Amino acid sequence: MEAYLWFCSLDAASGFWAVMMTRRARKISAFVCALGHFEWLRMPFGLKNTPMIYQRMIDNALWGFVQPKGGWANFSEKMRIAETADAEDRAGVAEASVGPTEAPRTKFEADRALSTTESAVVTLVNSPLAMYSS
C-alpha cells in the first residue's frame, strides 16, 4: 500500500442510502401498508435502476482520478480500430446476405446474425484493457 498515492474505501453496503430520490421517483416508489402511506426519501435497495444510478454516481465521483490502462490515447486508438471493425462487420453482413447458392436473407435474419455475436466495441469496453488504473 506504500506505493499508492491515496487509498479510498467505499461503503457499498449503505451507499445507496446516500442517493436522494427525486420528487417524481418518490411518487413512483411510494407504497401503502397498515401504518399508512410512505415515500422513499433516499434510494432503496431493490429498485431496478438503483445499481445503475449508484454506479454512475461513483463513476462521476472518480472521474479525473482514474484512466484506462495505457492512457486515453492508447484506449482511443483501440476504440477507433474496434469501431472500424464493427462497421466492416455490419457492411459484411449486408453484402454477404445474398450468396450465389443461397436464398436472400431477410432483414430480421441479418440483424439476428449480428446480435448473436459480440461486437468489437463491446469486447473492448468489457475487457481488462479498458479497466481503470490509478
Secondary structure, 3 states (H helix, E strand, C coil): CCCCCCCCCCCCCCHHHHCECCHHHHHHCCEEECCEEECCCECCCCCCCHHHHHHHHHHHHHECCEEECCHHHHHHHHHHHHHHHHHHHHHHHHHCCCCCCCCCCCHHHHHHHHHHCCCHHHHHHCCHHHCEEC
